[in-house]
Amino acid sequence: MILRLVIAISASLVLIPAMPLLSESHPTQVAPRVPQITAPISQSAQSTPTSEVSNADISAGIKRHINSERRRAADKKFHINYRGNDLALDLIRVHDDRLSSLGGGKYFACVDMKAADGKIYDIDFFMAGQPGSMKVTETSVHKINGKPLYNWKEQNGVWKRVRVS
């Protein structure tokens, strides 16, 4: 089962076009269509390919999540906790040029959001799921007014957060 997963991941990496590292600010972009890799539920279960996730699926999932959170909030803002403070934010834009596959059915996107005090926050969203039902699994504040709190660096084919030097 592990061998099947390793082969599937290796095959998917061949399908994703190599891109020069222009910036270490976000993980690399996905190809227009990226295969989602899943492991079988049990050894007796048949492994069937899942639907492919596109940039549009990732973008739509982010927007759906933000709108859902805004509808629940009394002030109709998107809220995120940053260092013990509740930030109430409005969406400026989803960085459709920064949508990325992290492998293993996980995806990444970032958005620009604005606070009432005028500060611009770059928020990183991590997602998982199928086309039409992408779910946000984690959010983090990446930049404030363009100044990064951390960066991204590829190490042995895996993107990792690194401290700002």
N, C-alpha and C positions, 0 to 999 in steps of 0.2 A: 504494500500500500504506500509506504514512504517512497519506494523507488518510482511508482507511478506519478506521485506528486512531484518529485525531483525532475523526472522526464518532462512532465507537463509544464513546469515552471521554466525549465531550460528551453523548451520549444517556444514558449511565449516570448522569452527574451530575444530569440532570434527574429521574431515577427515585429518587435518594436524597433523602429528605426533609431540608430545611434545618433545622438545630437551632441554637438560640441557644448561644453559647459561655458555658456556666456555669462552666467551669473550664479552665485551660490546662494541666492536669496530664496529660492523655492525649488522643490523637487522638479525633475524633468517632465516635459509634456507627454501626453499620450498620443498615439497615432489616432487617426479619425475613428477607428474601431479597435478596441482592445479586448482580447478574449478574457473572460473571467474564468479563473481556475478554481475548482472546488475539489475537495477530497471526498471519497465515498463515505457514506454514513457508517457502513459496516463492511467487513471484508466480503460478506456475501452479497452486498448491494452492488448493483451495476452502476458504473460511473458513466453518467451521461453529461455531455457538454451543456453548460448553461447558456443563456442568452448573452450576447455580447453587449458590453456597456460602452456607450458612445460619450463623447464630450457633451452632447446635448442632454444625455441622461444625468450626467454629473451636475451640470449647470441647473437643470430643472429640479434635481433633488435638493440642491442648496437653496434655491429660491423658495421651494415648497416648505422647507424647514424654517427659513426665516419668516415667511408669511404666517406659518402656523404659530410660531412663538409670538409674533406681533399681535395676532388675533387674541391670544390668551392674556396679554399684558393690558393692564388698565390704561396705560398711557400710549398703547399701540406702538411701542418701540421694541426693538430686539435687545434683550438683556444678556449680559455676560459678566461673570465675576472676574475681576482682575485685581490681584493683590488685596483682597478683602473689600474692594469697592465694587458696587453694582454700576456697570456702565449701561446707559440707555442709549441705543444707537439706531440710526436710520441707514438703510442700504443706499450706497452710492452706485456701486457696480460689482458684478462678479467678474473676476479676471478670467475670462474664457480662454486666454492665452496661457494660463497657468494650471489648467486642469491636468491631473496626472494619475497614472496608475501606480500603486505601490506594490502590486502583486498580491497574490492570495485573495483576490476579491475585495481588496481595499483600495480606496481612491482618495485623492486630495484635491482641494480647491481653495482659493483664497478670495476674499472680498474686501473692498474698501467700504468702511462705514464711518459715519460722522456723528459726533456727540453734540449736545446742545451748546457746549463751550467752544465749538469750532474745531476741536481736535479730530484728526483723521486717524482711524485705527484700521490696520490691515489685520484681518482675522483669518486664521488658517482653520479649515474645516476638514475633518477626516470622515470618510463615509464607507459604507458597505451596502451591498444589496444587489438587486436585479434591476434591469431597466424598468422605469415606471414606479419603482418602490425603493429608491435609494434612501438610506437612513444615516443621519449624522451620528457618529460614535464618539467624537471628541472635537472640541474647539479650543483654540488658544490665541491669545493676542501676540502677533508676530512683530508688528511695527506700530510706532506712535509717531504721527507726523513724518513718516518716511524713515525714521530711525529704527533699525532692527534691534529687537531684544535678543534674538538668536538668528543663526543662519542655517542653511542646509548645505550638506556636503555629501557627495557620493563616495562611499567606501566599499570597495569590492562588490559593486553593483547594487548596494543598498543605500538609500538616502537616510541620513541621520541628522538630528539637530546638533549644532555645535555652538559653543559660546561665541559671542561677539568679541573680537580681540581689540 
